[in-house]
Amino acid sequence: MTATGTRQELARPAAARHGAGIARLDLRLRRRSTIGYSVGMALYTLVVVALYPSFKSSTGLDELTRKNPTIAALFGITGSLTSPAGWLSSQIYANFLPLLVLLLGIGYGAAALAGQDEDGTLGPVLALPMRRDAVVAEKAVALVLQELALVAATAVVVLAGRGFDLTVPVGNVVAVSATSLLLGVDFGFVAMAVGAATGRRGTAIGVAAALAAASFLLASLAPVVSWIRPARYASLFYWSVLGDQIGKGVTLADAGVLVAVGVVALAATVVAFRRTDVR
């Protein structure tokens, strides 16, 4: 074996250790926000769950949504608001949880590469004996784990809500939690890709947030605006939470679209990051 080959072999275990350290370091640096989002969402969900028995017999709520279908659509309300699935969708899965997974995902995605580049902390990371692709992979793992903590905390409280007559199938709760996670991860990867391509955290946040807002409007207005209806298939919200996934369950098409978009966005991040000049 040549001297160069020996050095490469010795560097591989070190690179693996450094790679794992990148994910751990990012998670440690963002532990307060992750815990804050997760605990806050769990407490909010607990309130929603506890209030359901007081509203489940309120026919006035269903009458209100029937008379104002456009307003109901903007809040992601479909079907009966007082049914277990309708209550959880309107109060959690169609709006508030997606908002938090997007804030968490886009925020970290923009900071993971572009933000660290602007702060001058990305250069030392790339000085480690590891490939840029591995750095992106570690950042992706950190993003997924943050989103997992948030949606898992929500799901645990929702499942506990079965004691409050919220009898949604366990499989549906787990499935919609997974698609909520993928929604945040997808837009987080989009922010990461834009950040890697531009080196600008603000640009990454702006582009990803604009795409998320457009995606929500497409899916939420599709039921009440006929000319928008065909475009709902271009919305990640439609495939994740606004296709009544909590009531009907998640299909293979839902999961397939969300996974495919995430893979493409992550691949775009890798390609862009390979070409980036880091300060």
C-alpha positions as CSV (number, residue, x, y, z in Angstrom):
1,M,0.0,0.0,0.0
2,T,1.3,3.5,-0.9
3,A,1.9,6.3,1.6
4,T,-1.0,8.2,0.1
5,G,-3.3,5.2,0.4
6,T,-2.3,4.7,4.0
7,R,-3.2,8.3,4.9
8,Q,-6.6,8.0,3.2
9,E,-7.4,4.8,5.1
10,L,-6.4,6.5,8.4
11,A,-8.5,9.5,7.5
12,R,-11.7,7.6,7.0
13,P,-12.5,6.8,10.7
14,A,-11.7,10.3,11.6
15,A,-14.0,11.6,8.9
16,A,-16.8,9.4,10.2
17,R,-16.3,10.7,13.7
18,H,-16.3,14.3,12.6
19,G,-19.4,13.7,10.4
20,A,-21.4,12.3,13.3
21,G,-20.2,15.3,15.3
22,I,-21.6,17.8,12.8
23,A,-25.2,16.5,13.3
24,R,-24.8,16.3,17.1
25,L,-23.3,19.8,17.2
26,D,-26.2,21.3,15.2
27,L,-28.8,19.5,17.3
28,R,-27.1,20.7,20.5
29,L,-26.9,24.3,19.2
30,R,-30.6,24.2,18.3
31,R,-31.9,22.2,21.3
32,R,-33.6,25.1,22.9
33,S,-35.7,25.9,19.8
34,T,-36.4,22.3,19.2
35,I,-37.6,21.7,22.8
36,G,-39.5,25.0,22.8
37,Y,-41.4,24.1,19.6
38,S,-42.1,20.6,20.7
39,V,-43.3,21.5,24.2
40,G,-45.3,24.4,23.0
41,M,-47.0,22.4,20.3
42,A,-47.7,19.6,22.8
43,L,-49.3,22.0,25.3
44,Y,-51.4,23.6,22.5
45,T,-52.5,20.1,21.4
46,L,-53.4,19.2,24.9
47,V,-55.7,22.3,25.1
48,V,-57.3,21.4,21.7
49,V,-57.9,17.8,22.8
50,A,-59.3,18.8,26.2
51,L,-61.8,21.2,24.6
52,Y,-63.2,18.7,22.2
53,P,-66.0,17.3,24.5
54,S,-67.3,20.9,24.9
55,F,-67.6,21.4,21.1
56,K,-68.4,18.0,19.7
57,S,-72.2,18.6,19.9
58,S,-72.1,22.2,18.7
59,T,-74.1,22.2,15.5
60,G,-73.5,25.9,15.1
61,L,-69.8,25.4,14.2
62,D,-70.8,23.1,11.3
63,E,-73.4,25.5,10.2
64,L,-70.8,28.3,10.2
65,T,-68.5,26.5,7.9
66,R,-71.3,25.5,5.6
67,K,-72.3,29.2,5.2
68,N,-68.7,30.3,4.7
69,P,-67.0,27.7,2.6
70,T,-64.2,30.1,1.4
71,I,-63.3,31.0,5.0
72,A,-63.4,27.4,6.0
73,A,-61.1,26.5,3.1
74,L,-58.6,29.1,4.1
75,F,-58.3,27.4,7.5
76,G,-58.1,24.0,6.0
77,I,-61.5,22.9,7.3
78,T,-63.1,20.1,5.3
79,G,-66.2,18.2,6.3
80,S,-67.7,18.3,9.8
81,L,-65.8,20.5,12.1
82,T,-67.2,18.7,15.2
83,S,-66.2,15.2,14.1
84,P,-62.9,13.9,15.7
85,A,-61.0,14.0,12.4
86,G,-62.5,17.4,11.4
87,W,-61.7,18.9,14.8
88,L,-58.0,17.7,14.7
89,S,-57.6,18.8,11.1
90,S,-59.0,22.3,11.6
91,Q,-57.2,22.9,14.9
92,I,-53.9,21.2,14.4
93,Y,-53.0,19.3,11.2
94,A,-54.3,21.6,8.5
95,N,-52.7,24.8,9.9
96,F,-50.9,25.1,13.2
97,L,-48.7,22.0,13.0
98,P,-47.7,22.7,9.4
99,L,-46.8,26.3,10.3
100,L,-44.4,25.1,13.1
101,V,-42.8,22.4,11.0
102,L,-42.2,25.0,8.3
103,L,-40.7,27.5,10.7
104,L,-38.4,24.8,12.2
105,G,-37.5,23.3,8.8
106,I,-37.0,26.4,6.8
107,G,-35.2,28.2,9.6
108,Y,-32.7,25.4,10.0
109,G,-32.4,24.7,6.3
110,A,-31.4,28.3,5.6
111,A,-29.0,28.4,8.6
112,A,-27.4,25.0,8.0
113,L,-25.2,26.0,5.1
114,A,-25.8,29.6,4.0
115,G,-26.2,30.9,7.6
116,Q,-23.0,29.2,8.7
117,D,-21.2,30.5,5.6
118,E,-22.3,34.1,6.4
119,D,-21.3,33.6,10.0
120,G,-17.9,32.3,9.0
121,T,-18.3,29.0,10.8
122,L,-18.8,26.8,7.7
123,G,-15.1,27.0,6.6
124,P,-13.7,25.2,9.7
125,V,-16.3,22.5,9.2
126,L,-15.2,21.9,5.6
127,A,-11.6,21.8,6.8
128,L,-12.4,18.4,8.4
129,P,-11.3,15.3,6.5
130,M,-14.7,14.6,5.0
131,R,-16.5,15.2,1.7
132,R,-19.0,17.9,1.2
133,D,-21.7,15.3,0.4
134,A,-21.2,13.9,3.9
135,V,-21.6,17.3,5.4
136,V,-25.0,17.8,3.6
137,A,-26.1,14.3,4.8
138,E,-25.3,15.2,8.4
139,K,-27.3,18.4,8.1
140,A,-30.2,16.5,6.6
141,V,-30.2,14.1,9.5
142,A,-30.2,16.9,12.0
143,L,-33.2,18.5,10.2
144,V,-35.2,15.2,10.2
145,L,-34.5,14.6,13.9
146,Q,-35.7,18.1,14.8
147,E,-38.9,17.7,12.9
148,L,-39.4,14.2,14.3
149,A,-39.3,15.6,17.9
150,L,-42.0,18.1,17.0
151,V,-44.4,15.8,15.3
152,A,-43.9,13.0,17.8
153,A,-44.7,15.3,20.7
154,T,-47.9,16.3,18.9
155,A,-48.9,12.7,18.0
156,V,-48.4,11.5,21.6
157,V,-50.9,14.1,22.9
158,V,-53.4,13.4,20.1
159,L,-53.3,9.7,20.8
160,A,-53.9,10.5,24.5
161,G,-56.9,12.4,23.4
162,R,-58.8,9.1,22.8
163,G,-59.8,9.5,26.4
164,F,-61.6,12.7,25.4
165,D,-63.7,11.0,22.6
166,L,-61.2,11.9,19.9
167,T,-61.4,8.4,18.4
168,V,-59.3,8.8,15.3
169,P,-57.5,5.6,14.1
170,V,-54.0,5.3,15.5
171,G,-52.7,4.5,12.0
172,N,-54.1,7.7,10.6
173,V,-52.5,9.8,13.4
174,V,-49.1,8.1,12.8
175,A,-49.5,8.5,9.0
176,V,-50.5,12.2,9.0
177,S,-47.7,12.9,11.5
178,A,-45.2,11.3,9.0
179,T,-46.6,13.5,6.1
180,S,-46.4,16.6,8.3
181,L,-42.8,15.7,9.1
182,L,-42.1,15.2,5.4
183,L,-43.7,18.6,4.6
184,G,-41.3,20.4,6.9
185,V,-38.3,18.4,5.7
186,D,-39.1,19.1,2.0
187,F,-39.3,22.8,2.5
188,G,-36.3,22.7,4.8
189,F,-34.3,20.9,2.0
190,V,-35.5,23.6,-0.5
191,A,-34.2,26.3,1.8
192,M,-30.9,24.4,2.2
193,A,-30.6,24.0,-1.6
194,V,-31.3,27.7,-2.2
195,G,-28.8,28.7,0.6
196,A,-26.2,26.4,-0.9
197,A,-26.7,27.9,-4.4
198,T,-26.8,31.6,-3.3
199,G,-24.9,31.7,0.0
200,R,-27.6,33.9,1.4
201,R,-29.7,32.9,4.4
202,G,-32.3,35.6,3.8
203,T,-32.8,34.5,0.2
204,A,-33.1,30.9,1.3
205,I,-35.8,31.8,3.8
206,G,-37.6,34.1,1.4
207,V,-37.8,31.6,-1.5
208,A,-38.8,28.6,0.7
209,A,-41.4,30.6,2.6
210,A,-42.9,32.0,-0.6
211,L,-43.1,28.5,-2.1
212,A,-44.7,27.2,1.1
213,A,-47.3,30.1,1.1
214,A,-48.2,29.5,-2.6
215,S,-48.5,25.7,-1.9
216,F,-50.9,26.3,1.0
217,L,-53.1,28.7,-1.0
218,L,-53.3,26.2,-3.9
219,A,-54.4,23.4,-1.7
220,S,-56.7,25.4,0.6
221,L,-58.6,27.3,-2.2
222,A,-58.9,24.3,-4.6
223,P,-62.2,23.0,-3.0
224,V,-63.9,26.4,-3.6
225,V,-62.2,27.9,-6.7
226,S,-62.8,25.7,-9.7
227,W,-60.0,27.1,-11.9
228,I,-57.5,26.4,-9.1
229,R,-58.6,22.9,-8.5
230,P,-56.4,21.2,-11.1
231,A,-53.3,22.9,-9.7
232,R,-53.8,21.3,-6.3
233,Y,-51.6,18.4,-7.3
234,A,-48.6,20.8,-7.5
235,S,-49.1,21.6,-3.8
236,L,-47.1,19.7,-1.1
237,F,-49.9,20.7,1.4
238,Y,-52.4,18.7,-0.7
239,W,-50.2,15.6,-0.5
240,S,-49.4,16.0,3.2
241,V,-52.3,17.5,5.3
242,L,-54.9,19.1,3.2
243,G,-56.1,16.0,1.4
244,D,-58.0,14.9,4.5
245,Q,-55.2,12.6,5.5
246,I,-56.3,12.6,9.2
247,G,-59.7,11.3,8.2
248,K,-59.1,9.1,5.2
249,G,-55.5,8.1,5.9
250,V,-52.3,8.5,3.8
251,T,-52.0,6.9,0.4
252,L,-48.9,5.6,-1.4
253,A,-49.2,8.6,-3.7
254,D,-49.1,11.0,-0.8
255,A,-46.0,9.5,0.6
256,G,-44.4,8.9,-2.8
257,V,-44.7,12.6,-3.9
258,L,-43.4,13.9,-0.6
259,V,-40.4,11.5,-0.5
260,A,-39.6,12.2,-4.2
261,V,-39.6,16.0,-3.7
262,G,-37.4,15.6,-0.6
263,V,-34.9,13.5,-2.6
264,V,-34.8,15.9,-5.5
265,A,-34.3,18.9,-3.1
266,L,-31.5,17.1,-1.2
267,A,-29.8,16.2,-4.5
268,A,-30.0,19.8,-5.6
269,T,-28.4,20.8,-2.3
270,V,-25.5,18.4,-2.9
271,V,-24.9,19.6,-6.4
272,A,-25.0,23.3,-5.4
273,F,-22.8,22.8,-2.4
274,R,-20.1,21.1,-4.4
275,R,-19.8,24.2,-6.5
276,T,-20.0,26.7,-3.6
277,D,-17.0,28.8,-2.7
278,V,-17.0,29.0,1.1
279,R,-15.5,32.0,2.8
